[in-house]
């Protein structure tokens, strides 16, 4: 049974869009510069949601403890910025969810830990910027997810109480942030899911195994 909602908010990477190919590609670009062979996408995919830290761990075995991590991180981010939308796409089935929400005049937005340096041109390049009612990035609020601050900011910008918003994400931090904000949470089982506890242990209000299931759960099908 669908939960009443006036707005649906989505995490970006791993929930709304599949950015793993470009995030992994940036890691392999760094490997190529160092004379190393590329790694398969499957090696990067589970850690895609952890950003540069996770990608550098896979690509170069880099740790935040090492002295040259910050220069490595900036090299990675600069490389990624050059290929934001080369292979990145909206997940199959997710546009149908967005169209369904729009047909019901239900606002939808994006709350991501991705910094605006990347998120803004990325959603513009994917044709989502004019459709998205609100965008809150990792550098928009004082604290990023798993803190509720970004979700509370999104609700405020929409002029809605958080309890009338629903949040969909593919990481434990998404569920923690959404729950702390007082929102109904849906765990996106098609996403990257991280390398922590299994999705069943996140205590989301609901788990959707696919965008198709999300469409039905939101009563848009």
Secondary structure, DSSP 4 states (H G I P E B T S, - for coil): -PPP-SEEEE-TBTTTEE-HHHHHHHHHHHHHHTT-PPPPHHHHHTTGGGHHHHHHHHHH---TTSTTHHHHHHHHHHHHHTTTTSS-EEPTTHHHHHHHHHHTT-EEEEE-SS-HHHHHHHHHHTT-TTT-SEEE-TTTSSS-TTSSHHHHHHHHHHT--GGGEEEEESSHHHHHHHHHTT-EEEEETTS---SSS-GGGS--SEEESSHHHHHHHTT--
